[in-house]
Amino acid sequence: MGFLDRVLGNDRQRAETKYAGRESASEKAARRRREGHRRNLGRTAAQGQAWEDRDRQQDRKGRWYRAAR
């Protein structure tokens, strides 16, 4: 039990009574973290496709040696 718990009381108990029906800060942070994983799918897919296109174009040139980029 920390100092703030002694001064302010039980945080979880207060959250259950005073803020009933509302999303907690930790739940909100977890939700945003989960949403963040899906946020850049389109851009990431486009970057991967561009890399694939460049790689295939390099292969079509017929060179056996590919210089470092």
C-alpha positions in Angstrom: 0.0 0.0 0.0 1.6 3.2 -1.2 1.4 6.7 0.2 -1.3 7.8 -2.3 -3.4 4.8 -1.5 -3.4 5.9 2.2 -4.2 9.5 1.4 -6.7 9.0 -1.4 -8.2 5.6 -0.6 -8.7 2.5 -2.6 -8.5 3.6 -6.3 -10.3 0.5 -7.6 -13.1 0.8 -5.1 -13.6 4.5 -6.0 -13.6 3.6 -9.7 -16.2 1.0 -9.2 -18.6 3.4 -7.4 -17.9 6.9 -8.6 -17.1 6.1 -12.3 -19.4 3.1 -12.8 -20.2 2.5 -16.5 -17.2 4.5 -17.8 -14.1 3.1 -19.5 -11.1 3.1 -17.2 -7.8 4.7 -18.2 -6.1 1.3 -18.5 -8.9 -0.1 -20.6 -8.8 2.9 -22.8 -5.0 2.6 -23.2 -5.3 -1.1 -24.0 -8.0 -0.5 -26.6 -5.9 2.2 -28.3 -2.9 -0.1 -28.3 -4.9 -2.8 -30.0 -6.3 -0.4 -32.6 -2.8 0.9 -33.3 -1.8 -2.5 -34.7 -4.4 -2.1 -37.5 -3.9 1.6 -38.2 -1.2 1.4 -40.9 -2.2 -1.8 -42.7 -2.9 0.0 -46.0 0.4 1.9 -46.0 2.4 -1.1 -44.9 0.8 -3.2 -47.6 1.6 -0.6 -50.2 5.2 -0.4 -49.1 5.5 -4.2 -49.3 4.0 -4.2 -52.8 6.3 -1.5 -54.0 9.3 -3.5 -52.7 8.0 -6.6 -54.5 7.6 -4.7 -57.7 11.1 -3.3 -57.5 12.5 -6.7 -56.8 10.7 -8.4 -59.7 11.7 -5.5 -62.0 15.3 -6.1 -61.0 15.0 -9.8 -61.7 13.5 -9.1 -65.2 16.6 -7.2 -66.2 18.5 -10.5 -66.3 21.5 -9.5 -64.3 23.0 -12.2 -62.2 24.5 -9.7 -59.8 22.4 -7.2 -57.9 24.3 -4.1 -56.6 23.6 -3.0 -53.0 20.9 -0.3 -52.8 
